[in-house]
Structures are given as C-alpha cells and as structure tokens.
C-alpha cells in the first residue's frame, strides 16, 4: 500500500509481524513460519478434504485389511477390540450402531467381493493415500505426486504390513493375556485382579507407540520429495520429534473433546437426534488431519531453517488457488 500524503509504502501485515518477531528465539520463529506455511497452503481446507476422504475410504479400507488378515489366518481385530478401546479412553461411542457395521465389514472376504469388487476396494485405498500424499507434497513445493506405478509399489507393502501387523498384534494381545492369567492362577507373584491393570497399561503403551510410528511414517516417508534435493538423514530427527509432538497434540485434542462431549452431545441431540455423535467424530477427524498437516509444515520449516526465515509469501497470488 502507498500513503499518498507521505509517498511511503505502508508495511503489510506480514511485514509488521516479521518486524515484531525478528528478535524472537528461533523455536518461536520456527513455529511462526510453520503457521505461515500452513495458512498459505490452505491447511484447514485440505484437512476438511482429508476428513471427507477418510469417511469415504474407511469401510473399503476396513474390508481390505480384514480380508487380508483373514486370508493370513490372523482373525479379526476391530470388532474385538473397539469395545476395549472405548472403555479404555472413555470415548462413549455408540457401539450399538457402530458394531453391526464393523462386524458386517469383517465377514466380507476377497472371494465374496469378486475380482471387480476387490480391485475397486484396492483402488479406493490407493486414491485415499494418494490424496494425503498430494496434500503433504505442496508444502515441500512439489506439485508432482508419485505416478500410478510408483504409488502401487510404495503403498502396497504398507497395506500388507499394516494388515499383517494388526493381525499379529491381536494374536500377541490374546497370547499375552493368557500368559498373564496362567502366571496369576499358578501363584507366581501376580494377583489375578492385577491382570486387567497390566493389560490396560500394555494397551496404552502399545497403542501410543503404534500411533507415533504411523505418524512418523506419514511425515517422513509419504511426501514425494526429490532424492537429489533432500537428505533423509537430516530429515530423520525432525520427523521423529514432530511425530511425537503431533501425537501429543492429537491426544490432548481428544481429551478435550471427551471432556466436552457430554455437553456437546446433549446440545447436538436437539438437532441430530440419535445421530448426534457424527458431528463429534467429524470434528475429531478434521482436527486430527489439521494437526498432521501442520506437523508436516513444521518439519519442512525445521529442515529448511534458517533459509526459510527469509521466504516471502505471495498471499494475493494464492487467492483461490489450491
């Protein structure tokens, strides 16, 4: 902007912010630049798009994962342990509506789907992961995602490892519980009433570790970066640190929603009736993806620091351009 009277350019809002924060400690400036990146690349809009994609792909992905675990002889997982997770984290989910849907999805094998159905479910999975990759690529200023063959090569092992890991984890939990009960019944120093406490502690630790590893895989491996322009060794530690921070932020966000859910559920029931839990789930999924995408911006900022501190953002030029 130009002040006609003094004929001096008025600093923009971003320039005023940069002047004020110029002498801030580096960690605070890193957070500021990451926030700029998140806003510049329309992070909230992308989180909303990922929320829609998540609900579109969740049932096909559940069918695909369960079909693979059944084919490997590892049994079901989600319908067996969702009640455990619901009680463990006091989520108060409407299991009477969710469980029939999960149980029905877990009875569908690849042979029941047929060739076309199996291909359709697999394509849905590829498109969902590809959508997440695209939304993370833009922060790294890479408008080109992996080609379809590269997506198949990159995502298929993740699907197989995920399905196998879920099945093995379920088997391990069952075996671990049986072993603890045998130890307790045998009188080897573990009271029977402590078995539930030990299992609960195991669940908390195991689930949190798995979530952090999944977040790390998404932040560290999923974005399609050019090998010549990136050092994965330099990227490793920031990705681990940010993955833990993203996990902590999402866990805190979940706790806040759990604390508020009674009041929110009562108010939303006036409008949505028995479906009042749906807006709450949407709110959590949207917040989850927003935090993950912000974590991606944070890793990009740390990796490119301090050069990125001098970056100029063309806010006007990005208007309407996603």
C-alpha positions in Angstrom: 0.0 0.0 0.0 1.1 3.6 -0.8 0.4 6.5 1.5 -0.3 9.3 -1.0 0.5 12.1 1.5 3.9 10.8 2.6 4.5 8.8 -0.5 5.8 5.9 1.6 4.8 2.3 1.3 2.8 1.1 4.3 4.2 -2.2 5.6 1.9 -5.2 5.1 0.5 -7.2 8.0 3.1 -9.9 7.4 5.9 -7.4 7.3 4.8 -5.9 10.5 4.7 -9.3 12.1 8.2 -10.1 10.8 9.5 -6.8 12.3 8.0 -7.6 15.7 9.2 -11.2 15.7 12.6 -10.6 14.2 14.4 -10.9 17.5 12.3 -13.8 18.9 14.1 -17.0 19.8 14.5 -19.4 16.9 11.9 -22.0 18.2 9.2 -19.4 18.3 10.1 -18.1 14.8 10.1 -21.7 13.5 6.5 -22.1 14.8 5.6 -18.8 13.2 7.0 -19.8 9.8 5.3 -23.2 10.0 2.0 -21.4 10.8 2.5 -19.2 7.7 3.1 -22.3 5.6 0.0 -24.0 7.0 -2.2 -20.9 6.2 -0.5 -20.2 2.8 -1.2 -23.7 1.6 -4.8 -23.7 2.9 -4.2 -26.2 5.6 -7.8 -26.1 7.0 -9.3 -26.6 3.6 -7.0 -29.6 3.0 -7.9 -31.0 6.4 -11.6 -30.8 5.5 -10.9 -32.6 2.2 -9.0 -35.3 4.1 -11.9 -35.7 6.5 -14.2 -36.4 3.6 -11.7 -38.8 2.1 -11.3 -40.6 5.4 -15.1 -41.3 5.7 -15.2 -42.3 2.0 -12.4 -44.8 2.4 -12.8 -46.1 5.9 -15.2 -49.0 5.2 -13.4 -50.2 2.0 -10.1 -50.0 3.9 -11.6 -51.9 6.8 -12.8 -54.6 4.4 -9.4 -54.8 2.7 -7.5 -55.0 6.0 -9.8 -57.6 7.4 -9.8 -59.7 4.3 -6.0 -59.9 4.3 -5.9 -60.8 8.0 -8.5 -63.5 7.5 -6.6 -64.8 4.5 -3.4 -65.0 6.7 -5.4 -66.8 9.4 -4.9 -64.0 11.9 -8.6 -63.3 12.6 -10.5 -60.1 13.2 -9.4 -57.1 15.2 -11.6 -54.0 15.1 -14.9 -55.6 16.3 -13.0 -57.5 19.0 -11.0 -54.5 20.4 -13.1 -51.4 19.7 -15.1 -52.0 22.9 -11.8 -52.3 24.8 -10.6 -49.0 23.4 -14.0 -47.4 24.0 -13.8 -48.3 27.7 -10.1 -47.6 28.0 -10.3 -44.0 26.7 -13.9 -43.3 27.9 -14.9 -42.4 24.4 -18.6 -43.3 25.0 -19.0 -44.3 21.4 -22.5 -45.5 20.2 -21.3 -49.1 19.9 -24.8 -50.4 19.3 -24.8 -48.6 15.9 -21.1 -49.0 15.0 -20.5 -52.7 15.9 -23.0 -54.2 13.4 -21.3 -52.2 10.6 -17.9 -53.4 11.7 -18.9 -57.0 12.1 -20.6 -57.0 8.7 -17.4 -55.5 7.1 -15.3 -58.1 8.8 -17.3 -61.0 7.3 -16.6 -59.9 3.8 -13.7 -61.8 2.2 -12.0 -61.0 -1.1 -13.7 -64.0 -2.7 -17.1 -62.5 -1.7 -16.2 -59.3 -3.4 -15.1 -60.8 -6.6 -12.4 -59.5 -8.9 -14.1 -56.2 -9.7 -15.1 -55.6 -6.1 -11.6 -56.3 -4.8 -10.0 -54.1 -7.4 -12.5 -51.3 -6.5 -11.6 -51.5 -2.8 -7.9 -51.5 -3.6 -8.2 -48.5 -5.9 -10.1 -46.7 -3.1 -7.2 -47.3 -0.8 -4.7 -46.1 -3.3 -6.7 -42.9 -4.0 -7.1 -42.2 -0.3 -3.4 -42.5 0.4 -2.6 -40.6 -2.8 -4.8 -37.7 -1.7 -2.9 -37.5 1.6 0.4 -37.5 -0.3 -0.8 -34.7 -2.6 -1.8 -32.6 0.4 1.6 -33.0 2.0 3.6 -32.6 -1.2 2.5 -28.9 -1.7 4.3 -27.8 1.5 7.5 -29.2 0.0 6.8 -27.2 -3.1 6.4 -30.3 -5.2 3.3 -30.2 -7.4 4.1 -33.7 -8.9 2.9 -36.7 -7.0 4.1 -40.3 -7.5 3.0 -41.9 -10.7 0.4 -44.7 -10.5 3.1 -47.5 -10.8 5.2 -45.8 -8.1 2.1 -45.5 -5.9 1.4 -49.2 -6.3 5.0 -50.0 -5.4 5.0 -47.7 -2.4 1.6 -48.2 -0.9 1.0 -52.0 -1.4 3.8 -53.0 1.0 2.3 -50.5 3.6 -1.1 -52.2 3.2 0.3 -55.7 3.6 2.4 -54.7 6.6 -0.5 -52.9 8.2 -2.9 -55.8 7.8 -0.3 -58.3 9.0 0.8 -56.0 11.8 -2.8 -55.7 13.0 -3.4 -59.4 12.9 -0.2 -60.2 14.7 -0.9 -57.6 17.3 -4.3 -59.1 18.0 -2.7 -62.5 18.4 0.0 -61.1 20.6 -2.5 -59.4 22.9 -4.5 -62.6 23.3 -1.4 -64.7 24.0 -0.1 -62.0 26.4 -3.4 -62.0 28.3 -3.4 -65.8 28.5 0.1 -65.9 29.8 -0.6 -63.4 32.5 -3.7 -65.4 33.6 -1.6 -68.6 33.8 1.0 -66.8 35.8 -1.6 -65.4 38.2 -3.5 -68.7 38.5 -0.2 -70.5 39.1 0.5 -68.3 42.1 3.8 -66.9 40.7 3.5 -63.5 42.4 0.9 -61.8 40.1 -2.6 -61.4 41.7 -5.5 -62.2 39.3 -7.1 -58.8 39.9 -3.9 -57.1 38.6 -4.1 -58.8 35.2 -6.6 -56.3 34.0 -4.4 -53.4 35.1 -1.4 -54.8 33.4 -3.4 -55.4 30.2 -4.7 -51.9 30.3 -1.2 -50.4 30.8 0.0 -52.6 27.9 -2.8 -51.3 25.6 -2.0 -47.7 26.4 1.7 -48.1 25.8 1.4 -50.3 22.7 -1.3 -48.1 21.0 0.6 -44.9 21.6 3.8 -46.4 20.2 1.9 -47.6 17.1 0.3 -44.3 16.5 3.6 -42.4 16.8 5.2 -44.9 14.3 2.3 -44.4 11.9 2.6 -40.6 12.2 6.4 -40.8 11.6 5.8 -43.0 8.5 3.3 -40.4 7.2 5.5 -37.4 7.8 8.9 -38.9 7.0 8.1 -41.3 4.1 4.8 -40.3 2.5 5.6 -36.9 0.9 7.2 -37.3 -2.5 10.4 -35.4 -2.3 13.1 -35.4 -5.0 16.0 -37.5 -3.8 18.6 -35.1 -5.2 17.2 -32.2 -3.2 16.6 -33.9 0.1 18.7 -35.5 2.8 16.7 -38.1 4.7 19.4 -38.4 7.3 18.9 -34.7 8.1 15.1 -35.2 7.9 15.1 -38.1 10.4 15.3 -36.4 13.8 12.9 -33.5 13.0 10.4 -36.1 11.7 10.7 -38.1 15.0 10.4 -35.0 17.2 7.4 -33.6 15.2 5.7 -37.0 15.2 5.8 -37.1 19.0 4.5 -33.5 19.1 1.7 -34.3 16.7 0.8 -37.4 18.8 0.7 -35.3 22.0 -1.4 -32.5 20.3 -3.9 -35.0 19.0 -4.1 -36.8 22.3 -4.7 -33.5 24.1 -7.3 -32.6 21.5 -9.1 -36.0 22.0 -9.1 -35.5 25.8 -10.7 -32.0 25.4 -13.4 -33.5 23.1 -14.0 -36.3 25.6 -14.4 -33.8 28.4 -16.8 -31.7 26.3 -18.7 -34.5 24.7 -21.4 -34.8 27.3 -22.5 -31.2 27.0 -21.9 -31.1 23.2 -23.8 -34.4 22.7 -26.8 -33.1 24.7 -27.0 -29.9 22.7 -26.4 -31.6 19.3 -29.1 -34.2 20.1 -31.7 -31.4 19.8 -30.8 -31.1 16.1 -29.4 -34.5 15.1 -31.3 -36.9 17.5 -29.6 -40.3 17.7 -27.0 -39.2 15.1 -25.5 -36.5 17.3 -22.2 -38.5 17.6 -21.5 -37.9 13.9 -20.6 -34.2 14.2 -18.3 -35.0 17.1 -16.5 -37.7 15.1 -16.2 -35.3 12.1 -14.8 -32.6 14.4 -12.1 -35.0 15.8 -11.1 -36.3 12.3 -10.9 -32.7 11.0 -8.7 -31.7 13.9 -6.6 -34.8 13.6 -5.7 -34.1 9.9 -5.2 -30.4 10.6 -2.6 -31.2 13.2 -0.9 -33.8 11.0 -0.7 -31.3 8.1 0.6 -28.6 10.5 3.2 -31.1 11.6 4.3 -31.6 8.0 4.7 -27.8 7.7 6.8 -27.8 10.9 9.1 -30.5 9.6 9.5 -28.5 6.4 10.4 -25.4 8.3 12.9 -27.1 10.6 14.6 -28.8 7.7 15.0 -25.6 5.7 15.9 -23.4 8.6 17.3 -20.7 8.6 16.9 -20.0 4.9 13.1 -20.3 5.1 13.0 -17.4 7.6 13.6 -15.0 4.6 10.9 -16.5 2.4 8.4 -14.1 1.0 4.8 -15.4 0.7 2.7 -14.2 -2.2 -0.6 -14.2 -0.3 -2.6 -12.4 -3.0 -1.3 -14.7 -5.7 -2.6 -17.8 -3.9 -6.2 -16.5 -3.7 -8.5 -19.2 -5.0 -5.5 -21.4 -6.0 -5.4 -24.6 -4.0 
